[in-house]
Amino acid sequence: MRRVALGTVLIGAAAFILIATTRVPWHPVPGGLPDPVAASSVFSRAEIDRAEHFALWGRLWSWSGLVVSLAVACWLGFGRTGRALVAGLRGWWWVRVVVVVAVLTLVGSLVTLPFGIALRRLRLDEGLAAGSWGDWALDVLKGDLVTVVSTALAVIALVACIRRLPRLWPAVAGLAAAGLVVLGSFVYPIVVEPVFNHFTPLPDGPLRTQILALAQQEDVAVDDVLVADASRRTTTLNAYVSGFGQTRRVVLYDTLVDSSPTDETLSVVAHELAHAKYDDVMTGTALGAAGALLGVGLLGLLLPVPLRRRPDGDDGDGRDGGAPGAGADPSYAGGVGVVPRVLALVAIGTLVAAPVQNGISRQLETRADQTALEVTKAPQAFVDLQRRLALRSHADPTPPAWSQWWFGSHPTVLQRIGLAGPFDDAKDATD
């Protein structure tokens, strides 16, 4: 089994490297990235101080929640408490998997709840959040439910492979995980997104006409242009393109439509259409699938080896008491016993992989910015947009370098505004 796991790791890593090498724009700006602009050239001292104050406390609550959640996940995954939880359950193995996932998700949500409340309180105080506490709590519950359902399905598939294919499960489960990533990318826009937002078509008019013209200019097929009711929970501005083929749609936050000048809105849309033009969602999906294959292979190297179980350990209809058979690892419990450890390892792996994931994301975002500037030929609108986005979200213009490297999914606002400099120079030269 270890050899199969190692082979799965090598294949997943090779696929990830190949996709990253061929699909990620490692040099997204011709001639290289321009230098970031100075913060004082874009923001006043008061605006910088306010952003840094918000970022300081936002990081404190976010990182504290992350540390606590990881500590609890490791305590349950590698300690006696998680094993005792599994050992105390009886019934069909897949029901026990769902129960374990639900309990661990609930525990994780409860221990991080104080930090979530503090972060929302901060956002309310800064005018960045909207809606009632009841609406916020409902969204938290919806998020937990989505997490339980999606995680339980994935873990059930993993445990099924462990139980039925004790020698080959890393390869089979890795391929299944990769397939679930691809399936999730197709399903998410039409199943999960409506759980959190209500979407309505953007009415016919100049803005819709200009957006569709931009899509045609960038050679992007768009099924629809929708407006999400984001204002019920936030005051920030955003837009995105989601889905593939017939499910691809441009989604605008109603906060963007209601409060931004048309040229700035079009700059946002041009950026998002660039992601569709270069199939960045597909690139992310392919990288995610390869990463899933690699991750499951690593699980095969880190989890206890599944030893044989007594024939009477499973009565044929999926019911068993979870007791290991003769000679089996007592922490294994017919496959279900590894669930707390799997969730802990996934949490650790997600954090460790964040710099790679976010580093790739920053390259894709930079190319989208560059494309938006090329298509719209409106550098001042781009600059005004970036300033407006930063002010509305209280984005730190100069985050700590290590924090940006580890957690920053987008270039900083000063780096993004710096991209517009050459376009301003070219425009001045033609005037």
Buried (B, 14 or more C-beta within 10 A) or exposed (E): BEEBBBBBBEBBBEBBEEBBEEBBBEEBBEEEBBEBBEBEEBBEEEBBEBBBBBBEBBBBBBEBBBEBBBEBBBBBBBEEEBBEBBBEBEEEBBBBBBBBBBBBBEBBBEBBEEBBBBBBBBBBEBEBBBBEEEEBBEBBEEBBEBBBBBBBBBBBBBBBBBBEBBEBBBBBBBBBBBBBBBEBBBEBBEEBBEEBBEBEEBEEEEBBEBBBEBBEEBEBEBEBBBBBBBBBBBBBBBBBBBBBEEBBBBBBBBBBBEBBEEBBBBBBBBBBBBBBBBBBBBBBBBBBBBBBBBBBBBBBEBBEEBEEBEEEBBEEEEEBBBBBBEEBBEBBBBBBBBBBBBBBBBBBBEBEEBBEBBBBBBBBBBBBBBBBBEBBEBBBBBBBBBBBBBBBBBBBBBBEEEEBBEBBBBBBBBBBBBBBBBBBEEBEEEE
